[in-house]
């Protein structure tokens, strides 16, 4: 039995057939069978095939009545006996080592499908090389089609590839044969890619594809609706195999790309018919949560083509009669607001609009202007290239490598918040174990001016080149449409590769699962640590169900399987609390080491001033600008409205969200503060009314570490082990009511209760530290 069967569908290509046959016969990989299929070609193709068959026993011709491309390929596959199948179109030719390159990779990975690059050869003598749209940090990479829009929208060629015959037979994958079928390669691609767990992609071009030869179906302007017929077949296939949900984005996005090709090949009359059908298809896509704004691609060239070509075409489809009628049904204010939004959006996606916005953006981010806006927090970097904040010239490759154990930590921002404090807590314990610590900041804003140099030995910054970074891909019908790799791209991965090649990291920690793709480009010798912070499956749906508006949505994936995919890339996953740990272990089926590694702020000794005002109880609240915090404190303020014996002091970036109308005379908005010690020694009690489940209960733990009394919800005490009634309240209203009841008690009784609450905080903090010894957890994390 030969190792590879080469199927060669043949029709009216007598000019090119000899070169094609000889390119297959002369492969450096000889254990093959060659199956040319003469599909009733009216020229001399049949005779040419028989002539070569008489010279080479590996050639097994098939002669049949003309039935079309699909029947020709399927006839060849039915006769094939090789372990693998390759398809070569006979107006093209292949490189001498194509089969050996593909076979070596297929055997190395035991792959069902291997796909390589190719050359396009034009009739004027020009050529271009088409690579799979990925960063090739190795000569070949593994790609999961389910999660790669880039792979799925790549040209739908079924050649320059190797398919395991057993795989094709197992799923009964054949080329479409129906009457009038054309452009069947897209159907075949979806069938193959939807059933393959992974595709091995090779950067090397191994196939030479002649563009627009006389026999090419691309020359035809007939069958204006063939695209829609093909996509109906694809949808039925995906639905039958329960794959539509997994490939929904790819299905519609691929069709949107195909709109351009098919529209341009049609006559003007056919174009009008095509546009009407395309509008219907696009409307269906939007109903399924895949509108023009929902496209996500990692490759910059694919992104640019989408926004320059595909997006404007889709915007044209949006101008339907139905849209105009809908606009008439809204208020005048809404109508004009929608008009302005459409104009601005369309302007932005023109080259001129982008240039104008860049100038405005550059002006805003001039140090003086930006400092006025952001209180001096950031300085601007114009480039998205990797910057070393340790060297004036930014060329980190000049940095001597000392040979010590070094760890790289990746974060999506660097702000003075609990998330960064948590990461730095872990980094400090790693430093105690002998590690040098490098920080890589990758985000859509600007390099921080101040970084804790006591923790970080080297700091690197890169302005996110991916325009999707920090923008959730939700739509009306899909609140959690993000994929785990949506926010990173080839530039990000290239930076990780460069850093690792120079510094030879011993460990790498990704802060949030959307950085887990970095683990794919690191060697097995690097310890891969994923710090999750939270659960992200159906994250926005949970916010929606809790009554939060769309503007509060953030990163969210639609399934537990998608979240588990990120976890499986790591050697160790850090869960912020026990409930998260149990959840993560369940979704990965205990296949990854997962440990509970909570945030434990340092213990602080502060001088308590005591209750100074007998008539007014002071309550402190500090929080980030996370939207659930905003809605929770608004409810507290509303519940305390009109109260004269409680005064609420609010601090932190949450203050940026509070408007004057949100507060009252019994509320003081402090803004961002410089001293937590001063804050936690200034008020009688502290508050955490959080009612949205989220991993990091930092403000409750922070209050415990300062030994102050805190009133909080059951949610805000999750995983900490608190048992008192005032730590287990159900709602914001219950928190407010507890404070109101306490404020009405006699002064001496109130003092005693607050002192008992302080003692409880100290005791629970000590118990928590004893339960989770940071040094021991760090050793477990590092495998020491």
N, C-alpha and C positions, 0 to 999 in steps of 0.2 A: 504494500500500500504506500503510495507517495505521501510525502509530508504536506505538500501544498498542491491544491488544484487551482489552476488559473483559468477563469472563465472569461471568454473574449467574444461578446456579442458583436455581430458583424452585419453591416448593411450599407451598401453603396459607398465603400471607402477604398476602392481598389488602388487609389493613388498612395494611400498611407499604410495599407495593410502589410506589405513586405517589411517595412521598417519596424512596425509594431511587433510582428511575429518574431523577427530576429532579435529584438530587444528582450523578449521573453526567453527565447531559446538560448541566448548567450549569457544568461544570468550566472553569477558566480555560485549560486545555490542551485544544484542540479537535480535534487530529489523532488521532482515536480511532474505533474501531468498537465498538459495544455489542451484546453477544450474550447476551440473556436466554434462559434455557433453561427452558421450561415443562415440568416433569417430571410430566406427567399430573395437574396440580393439579385437584382436584374443585371448587374455588371459581372465582371470576371472574379469577384471575391471567392466564389465557391471553388473555382479552378485553382486559384492561388493557394487556398487552404489545402487542397488535396495535393498540390505539388510539394508543399513544405511537409505535409504528413508523410509523404513517401520517403522523405529524407531523415525524419526524426520520429522514432517509435513512441516518443512521449506525447505526440500530438494525436488526439482522438477527436476527429471532426464530427459535428452534427450538422446535417442539412435538413431544413424544415421549411414549410410554407411560411410566408410572411405573416407574423402574428404580432409584431411590435417588440419594443425593447424589453418589456417585462417578461414576455414569453421566452425570449431568447436567453435572458439571464437565468430564468427559472429552469429552463431545459438543461442548461449547463450545470446548475447546482444539483439537479436531480441525478445527473450522471457522475458527479464528482465523488471521489473516494478518498481524497486527502484529509489529513487531520485539520488543515486550515484551507480557507477559500480566499482567493484574491480575485478581484474583478478589474480587467483592463479593457478600456474602450479602444477599438481598433483604428481610430483616427488619431490616437495619441501614441506615446511610447514611454518606456520606463528606464530608469537608471540601471546600470549593470549590477548594482548591489541591493536593489530594492527588496527583493525577497529575503535575502540573508539578513538585512537590517531588521525587517519586520519580524522574521521568524525568531531571531535572537531575543528580541524584546518580549515577544509573546511567550516564549518558553521561560524567560527569566521571571515574569510576573504571573505565569499561568493565566494569561489574559484571554478573555473572550473576544476582545476587539482591540486592535492597535491601529492608530491613525497617525499619518505622517504629513509633512509639508509637501508642497508641489510647486512647479513652475507653470506660469501661464505664458503661452507662446502666441504672439499676435501675428496677423498676416503681414504686417509691415516690417516684421523682423524684430520688433520690440519684445521684451519679456519682463515679468516681475515674479518674485518669489512670494508665495503665500504660506505663512507659518500658522500653526495653531495659535490662538490669541492668548498666550500665557507667558509668564516669566520662566524661562528654562534655566533654573539653577542647577539642573543636571541634564544630561543628554536626553533623558526621557522623564516624563512626570505622569503621575496618576491623577485623573480627574473624575469626579463623580458627576455624571450628567444631570442628575436630579437637582444639583445645587449650582450648576454653572450655566447661566444664560449665555455667556461668551461662547462656550463650546456649542451650545444648541443653535445659535444664530450664525455660526461659521458656515461657509459655503457647503451646500448639501451634496457633496460629491461622495459617491459610494466607492470610488477607487482610491488609490494611495492608502490602502488599508488592508488589514488581514482579519478575517473572521474565523472563529472556531466553528467548524462545520456542525459539531454536536450541539453547540449553542443555538445555531440557526434552526436546526431540526427540532430541538427541544421546544422552542416557542413558535414553530411553524412560520418562520419569517421568510417571506418571499417578496419579490418585486411586484407591484401592482400591475395586473394584466387587463383590467376592464377596458371595454371599447372606448376609444377616444382618449385613453390615458396618456398623459404627458407630464414631464417633470416629476417622474415617479421617485426620483432620488430622495426628495424630502420626506415622502411617506416611508421609504425604506429606512432612512436615518432615524426617524422617530420610533419606528418599530424596534430597531436595534438598540438605540441609546436608552430607550425607556426600560428595556429588560436587562441591560448590563449594569451591574453594580458600579463598575468603573471602566474608564477608557484609558489606555496608555497612549499618551501623545508624544510624538517625536518631532523635534524641531527640524531635522534634516529634510530637504526636499528630495523625494525619491521618484517623482512622477512628473511627466511633461504633458501638459494639457493644452491642446490646440483650441484657441478661442474662435467661435463663430465660423467653423468650417461649413462647407455647403450642406452637409448632412445634419447639422445641428438643429435640434428642435427649437433652439433659441431664436432662429430666424423667423419662425412662424408668428403671424399676428392673429391666428385663428384661436378658437377655444378660449374666449375672453373669461369664461368662468371656471377654467380648469383649476385655478388655485383653490377656489372655494370647494370644489369637488374633492380635491386632495385633502384639504383640511377636515372635511367631513369624515373621510376615511380614517384620518389620524385620530380624530376625536372618538370615533367608534372603537378604534383599537385601544386607546388609552382607557376608555370607560370599561371595555370588556375585561381588561387586565388590571382594573382598579388602580390606574396610574394617573388619571387625569388631575387629581388634586396635587400630586407631586410635580407634574409638568405643566401646570396651568400657566404660569408665567412664560415658560419657554414656548408653549403652544401659541399664545396670542402674540408675543413679541416677535417670534419667527415669522408669523403671518404679516405683521406690520412691516418688517424688513422686506418681505416678498412683495408687498403692495407696490413698492418702487419699481422692482424689476418687471413685474407683469404689466403695470400701467404703461411703462415706457415702451414695451414691445407691441402695444396695441394701436390700431387705427383710431382716429378721433372719435368715430361713431361708437366703436367698442369701448373706448375709454369712458364715455358717459355711462354706459351700462355697468362697467366695472366699478365706477365711483359709487353708484347707488348701492351695489352689493357690498362694497367695502365699508360704507357707512353702517350698514346693518351689522356687519361682522364686528366693527370697532365698538358699536354700542353694546353688543353682547360682551365684548371684552371688558368694557367699563363696568357692566353689571357684575362681572365676575372679579372685579377688583384689579384689573390690569388696564388702566388707562395710560395716556401718554406720559403722565408724571410718575408712573410706577415702575419705569424701566430701571434695572440695576445691572451695570456691567463693570467688571474689574479692569478690563483692558482700555487704555486711554484712546486708542484708535477706534475701537468699537463705539465707545462713548461719543467721540467726536462725530462719527458718521451718523449716529442716532440723532444727536441734537441738531446737526447741520442739515440732514436730509430727511430722516424718518419723522422726527417730531413736527417739523413744519407741515408735512403731508397730512399727519394725523390732525393737526389743528385745522387744516382745511376741511377735513371730514366733519369736524365738530360744528361747522356752520350749517346746520340742518334746519329745515322748517320747524321741526319739533322743538329745537332749541329756541327759535325765535318766539314760538307760541308760549313756551315756558316763561320767557322773559316778560311777556305781557301780563303774566299772572302774578308777578311779584310787585312789591311796592316800588314807587319811583326811586326812592333812596337805594333800595336793593338793586334795582335795574342799573342805575348809574354806577353803583359800586362794582357790580359785575363787569360793566363795560370797561371801567378804569383798570380793574384787575386783569382782564383779557388783554388790554392794550399794553400794559406794563409787562405782562408775562411774554407776549409775542415780541415786544421790543427787546426784552432782555435776551431772548434766544436768537437775535440777529447778531452778526459780527459787530455792527456799529453799537448796538445796545450793550454788548459785553464790554466793548472798549470804553463806553461812557461810564458804565458801572465801575469798571476798574479804576477810572480816574477819580470818581466819587469816593470809592473805597480807599484808594491810596491817600486822598486828602483827609478822610476821616481818621485814618490810622497814622497820620503824622504825629510824632511824639507829643507835641504840645496839645493838639486837638484830642488825641486818644487819651492822654493823661487827664484832661478835663472831664472827659466822658467817664473814664474808669478809675478815677482817683489815682492815676499814676501806676496802674497795675502791670502794664505790658509795654513792650517795645516792639517795633515792627521788623519783620523779615520779609523782604519782597520775594524771595525765592522759596520754592518748595523742596529744594535740595537739602540733603542731610547737613546740619550745621553742628559743629562741636562748639559748645559754649565755653570750653576750656582754652581754646586756642584762637588767637586773633585771625589767623588765616583759615581756620575751620578744617584743615587737612589732618584728620585724626590719624591717618596712616603713618604720619611722622612721629606719633606717640610711641616711645619705647614700650615693649611688652615685657613685663617683669617675670612672667611665668607663675605668678600666684593664682590661686583659685579666684575666678572672677564670675560674677553673675550679672546678667542684663535684666533690667526691670522695665516693662513697657507700660506707660500710662497715657490716657486720652486727654489729660489736662493736668496742670499743676496749680492748684488753688488751695488756700488755707482752709480746707474742709476735712471732715472726718474720714472720707475715703482715702485721701492722701496721708492723713495721720496714721491710718490703719496700715497702709502699704509701708510707710516709713518705720512703723513699729516692727514689722516683719524684717525689713531690711537691716535694722539695727541689730536684731538677734542674729541674722546671718553674718553681719560684720564681726560679731563676737566669736563666731565660729571660724574666723579666718578668711572670709570672703572680701574681695574688693567689689564695690557696688557701682554699676553703671546705670544711669537713668536715661531712657529714651522717651521723649515727649512727642507724641504724634497727634496733632489735633488741627482744627480748622481756624484757630485764632493765632495768637502771636507768642513769641518766646517770652517766658517769664523773666523778669529782671532779678528776682531773688529766689534762689533755691537753697535748700538746707545743705550746705557744704560739709556739715559734720556727718551727714549720712552718705552723700554721694561723692564718689571719687572722680567720676567723669559724668558729664551731662551732655546729652545730644538732643537736638530739636529738629523736627521736620514739620513744615506747614503741610497739612493734609492736601494732597493733590486730588483726592477722590471727592467730587462734589457732593456725594451722598453722605459724607461723614457727618454724624450727629443729626441726620434728618431721617426720621422714622418713615417707613414706606407703607403707611396705613392708607386705606381708602374707606369709603362709606361701608362697603361690604366686607372689607378685610382689615381688621384693626391691627393684626399682628402679621404683616406680610414681609417682615425683614427676614433675610437669611444671615447666617452667622458671619459670612465673609463680605457682606455688603459694604462695610465701612472701610475696608482696606483695599489695596490694589497693588499693581506690580511695583510701583515706586516704594511703597512700604516694605514689601518683601525684599526688594533689592537692597534696601538699607540694612535690613536684618542680616542678609547674606554678607554684605560688606563688613559690617561690624564683627560678625562671627569669624570671618576669614582672617581678620587682623588680630582680634583679641583671644580667640579660641576659648569661648565661654564654657564654664563648667555647669552652669545652671542658667535657666531663662524663666522669668515669671511674667505672665501676661495678666494684666489687670483688666478684667472683664473678658467675657467669652468671645467678643467680636475681634479680639487680637489673637485668637488661638491659631489662626492660619499660619502665623510665624513659626509654629512648631514644625510644620511640614517642611520647612527649608533648613532645619537644623538636623545635625547628625544624631544618631541614637545615643552617642556618648554624652550629649547635653541633657541634664536633668530638666524636664519640662514641667513647670508648676503653673496651674491655672487658678487664679483668685477670682471667684465668681461674683461675690458681693450680693447676689440676689438670684431669684428664679425668673427666667425670661419667657418661658412658654406661656402664651396667652396673657402676657403682662398688661397690654393695653385693654384687652377685653375685660380684665378684672377691674381696671380703672373705670371703664365705661359702666360696668355693672354696679360699681360703687357710686355712680353719679357724677364722675369727673368729666369735664368737657374734653374735646379733641385736642385743644392746645396743650393739655397736660400730658399727652401721650409721648412716649419715648421709645427706645429700642424694644421690640417684642417679636418673638418668633411664633409661628402658628401651631407647632407641634412639639411634643416632648422628644420625638425622634430627632428633630432638628437641633434642639438644645443638647441632646446626648451626643450628637456628632462632634460638637466642640469639646465636650468633656473627654471623649475617647482619644483625642489628640494628645492629652496630657499624661504624664507619668503619675502626677499627684494633683488632686483637686482640693482646694481649700474652701470649705463651707463656713459661712459666718456664724451659723448656729445649728443646733442638733436637728431641728425640723428640716432645714435645707439639706443637711447631710443625708438624712434618710431618703429624702426625695431624689437626690442625685444618685445615690446607690441603687435605687429602684429603677430609674430610667436607663442606667447603663448596665443593669443586671449584674451589679457587683464586679464588673470587669475592669474597673479602674480604682486605684487607691484613693479614697476620699476621707479626709479627716476634718473634724470641726476645729477651726482655728479662729476664735472670736476676736473682736476688737476689745482690748483691755487698756484703757488709758492709764497712765501712771497715777499713783496715789499722790494726792496733794494735801498739804497741811496748810489750812487757812485759818485766820482768826475770825471767829463768828462774832458779829457785832451785837447779836441779840435783837429782839423785837423792840424797836425804838419808839414806834408810834402805837399807842394803845388802841387807837380808834380805827386805824387803817392797816390792813394786812397787805404787805407787798409780795408780789409773785413775779418771778423771772421766767422768761421763755426765750430760748435761743435756738435758731434753726437755719437750715439752708433754704435756698429758693426752690427746692423741690415742690412742685405744685400741690401734692397732698398736704404739705405743711401749711400752705397758704389757706386752703379751704378749711383745715382743722382750726386754725387760730381765728379765722373769721367767725366760725360758729361759737367759739369761746367768747369772743368780744361781744357777739350778739346776745349771748346768754347773760353776760355781766352788765349789759346796758342798763344804766340808771342806778347801778350799785355805787354807794359812796364809801363803803368800808373795805373795798378791795382795789388796789391799784396794780395794773399789769405793766411790766417793763419788757419790751420786745427787742431782741438783738440779733445780729447776724444778717446774712444776705437775704433772708426772708423779708427784711425791711424794704428792699428794693421793689418788692411787689405790692406793698401796702400803700393804698391811696388814702388821702385825708378822710374820704367818706367811709373808709373801712374801720376807722378808729373812733374813739370818743374821749371825753375829758378824763376818764379813768384809765387811759392807756398812754404810755410814753414810748415812742419809737426811738430807740437808741442808735439804730444803724449798725454798721460794722464796727466791732470793738477791737481794741488792741490787747486787752488783758482779760483772760478768762478768770484769773485769780480774783481780780477786782469784781468781776461780774458775780461770781459764785460766793462772794463774801458780803454782798450788798443787800440781799433780799431775804424775806422770811422763809419763803418756800419757792419751789421750782415746779415746772409743769411740762409734761409731754403728752399731748392729747391725740397722738397719732392713731388713726383707725384703719389705715391702709397697710396690709401685710407687706412688709419689705424686710430684706435680710438684716440691714445694719441698724441696730437700735442704739446708736452711739450716744444720743443725748441722755438717755436714761442711764447708761453706764457711766457717762461723764459726770453726771450729778452724783452717782454713787461714789465715784472716785474722789470727789470733793467733800464727801461726807455731809451733803446737804439733804434736807427733806424734799422728796419729789412726789407729786401726784401725777399718776399716769394711767393710761388705758391698759387693758389686758394685752392688746396688740403691741403696745410700746414696751412691754416687759417680756416679750416672747423670748424664750431661751435663756433667761437670766435667773430664773428660780425664785422670783418674788412671790410672796404669799399674802401680804397684807391687803385688806380691802381697798385701800387708797392706791394700790399698785395694780389692781385688777378690775378697773372700771370699764364699762362696756362702750360708752360713747363720749363724745365731747360734752354733751349736756350733763352726763353723770359727773364728769370732772368739774365742770362749773358748779354744779350743785354741791359737790363735796366742799369746794372752796367757800361757797356761800355759807354752808352750814358751819364750817370751822370759824369763819370770820365773825359769826354771831355769838360765839362762846365767850365766856368771861376771860379777861386778859390772862390771869394766872393759868387757867385751864388750857388756853391756847398755847401758852409758852411751854407747858409740860408736854402737850401733844407734839409740838414741833421738835422738841428735844428728843422724844422717843423716835420720831421719824428720822432724825439725824443719826441716832444710834443704830437704827435698822439699816440705814444706807451703808454705814461703815461695816456692819456685820456681813451684809450680803455681798459687798464688794470683796471682802476678804475670802468669803466662801467661794466666790466666782473665780478668784485668782488661784485658789487652791485646787479647784476642779480642773482648771485649764492652765497648767504651768507652761509659760511661753517657751522657755528654753527646751523643755522636753518635746513640745510640739514642733519646734524648729528642727530638732534632731530627727524626729520622725519624718518630717517633710523632706529633709535632705538625705534620708537613709543612712544617717551616721550611726 
